[in-house]
Amino acid sequence: MSNDENLIDFGAEREKRIHDVHEKRLNDMRKAFEQAMPLPKGKKGGKKPKKR
């Protein structure tokens, strides 16, 4: 039996956890902004052409 199969990469596991924490915070902020300032859903693309 080789011990290589049972080794855990703690750096990679830590990065996953930190990523999950940041992702959760980002989603919470996104929800808060959507409640405070809902985006208009009817318009598409209403940009003005650039002036030259």
C-alpha positions as CSV (number, residue, x, y, z in Angstrom):
1,M,0.0,0.0,0.0
2,S,1.3,3.4,-0.8
3,N,0.7,6.4,1.4
4,D,0.4,8.8,-1.5
5,E,-3.3,8.0,-1.9
6,N,-4.0,9.0,1.7
7,L,-2.1,12.3,1.7
8,I,-4.1,15.5,1.9
9,D,-2.9,18.8,0.3
10,F,-3.7,21.2,3.1
11,G,-2.9,24.2,0.9
12,A,-5.4,23.2,-1.7
13,E,-8.1,22.4,0.9
14,R,-7.5,25.8,2.6
15,E,-7.8,27.6,-0.8
16,K,-11.1,25.8,-1.4
17,R,-12.5,26.9,2.0
18,I,-11.3,30.5,1.6
19,H,-12.9,30.6,-1.9
20,D,-16.2,29.3,-0.5
21,V,-16.1,32.0,2.2
22,H,-15.5,34.7,-0.3
23,E,-18.1,33.3,-2.7
24,K,-20.7,33.3,0.1
25,R,-19.9,36.9,1.1
26,L,-20.1,38.0,-2.6
27,N,-23.5,36.3,-3.0
28,D,-24.8,37.9,0.2
29,M,-23.6,41.4,-1.0
30,R,-25.2,40.7,-4.4
31,K,-28.5,39.8,-2.8
32,A,-28.4,42.9,-0.6
33,F,-27.7,45.2,-3.6
34,E,-30.5,43.5,-5.6
35,Q,-33.0,44.2,-2.8
36,A,-31.8,47.8,-2.3
37,M,-31.5,48.7,-6.0
38,P,-33.4,46.2,-8.2
39,L,-32.2,46.1,-11.8
40,P,-34.7,47.0,-14.5
41,K,-35.6,43.9,-16.5
42,G,-37.4,45.4,-19.4
43,K,-34.7,47.3,-21.3
44,K,-31.9,45.8,-23.3
45,G,-28.9,47.7,-24.4
46,G,-30.2,51.3,-24.2
47,K,-26.7,52.7,-24.8
48,K,-26.1,55.9,-26.7
49,P,-23.7,55.9,-29.6
50,K,-20.3,57.5,-28.8
51,K,-19.8,61.1,-29.9
52,R,-16.6,61.7,-31.9
